[in-house]
Amino acid sequence: MTGPFENLSETAGAMDNIIEGISAQVLKLKQGLVDLRHKTPIHNVEDYTLKSSDGKDSKLSELFGDKQDLIVIHNMGKGCNYCTMWADGFNGVLPHLEDRAAVALVSPDSPEVLEEFATSRGWRFALYSGEGSTFIKDMGFQDGEGQCKPGVSTFRRLDDGSIERVAKAPFGPGDDFCGVWHLFDLLSGGAQGWEPKVSYD
C-alpha cells in the first residue's frame, strides 16, 4: 500500500537533487570566476596618500603593515545603511582576515566623521578617509558625479616596494560578501523587500 505522501516525498527528493546539481554548477562557475580574476592583467598603482582616522597623511604602502597583501573595503560612508551592514559583517571576521592579509576600510567621509561612526559601530578596522584623494575614483568606486559605490580592492606589495592591484569586486544584495541575503533566501518568501538599518531599536 502506498502512503498519501509517497509522491510528495519523491517530488521533494527530485527537487533536492536538482538543487544540489545547480549548487554544484554555481560553485564551479564561482571557481572559474576566481581563476579568471587571477588571470586578469595586474597593473601597478601609485602610492596614494589617504588620511588616517586621526587626520594624519598615510601612504597606501603603509596600510600593508608587515603583510604583503592588502584588502581595502570601499565604504560609501556614514549615510549608507547597506555599507554599514557589510562592514559590520567584515568586522566580525576581522581576526581571520588579518591572519592572511592587512585590512583597511576607506570612506569618502572626513576623518572625524569616519572615526566617530566607526567607534559607534565597534569597528576594529584600520580606518582611512579618501577625502582629497583620487584613490576611490581611480579604483573605480566613484563616478564622475562624485557618487561613491561600495566594493573591495585587493593589492600586493612587491619586493621593490611597488604596489599592484590584484582584483576588485562590487558589493550589493545577493553578492558573496554578505551572508545575510543568502540566509534570507532560505526563508519562505525570501527577503520580502527587507532593507538594513543602522539601528533596530
HELIX and SHEET records of a PDB file:
HELIX    1   1 GLU A    6  LYS A   39  1                                  34    
HELIX    2   2 LEU A   60  PHE A   64  5                                   5    
HELIX    3   3 ASN A   81  GLY A   92  1                                  12    
HELIX    4   4 LEU A   94  ARG A  100  1                                   7    
HELIX    5   5 PRO A  111  ARG A  121  1                                  11    
HELIX    6   6 PHE A  135  ASP A  138  1                                   4    
HELIX    7   7 GLY A  179  ASP A  185  1                                   7    
SHEET    1   A 8 HIS A  43  VAL A  45  0                                        
SHEET    2   A 8 ILE A 163  PRO A 170 -1                                        
SHEET    3   A 8 GLY A 151  ARG A 157 -1                                        
SHEET    4   A 8 ASP A  69  HIS A  74 -1                                        
SHEET    5   A 8 ALA A 102  SER A 107  1                                        
SHEET    6   A 8 ALA A 126  SER A 129  1                                        
SHEET    7   A 8 THR A  49  SER A  52 -1                                        
SHEET    8   A 8 ASP A  57  LYS A  59 -1                                        
END                                                                             
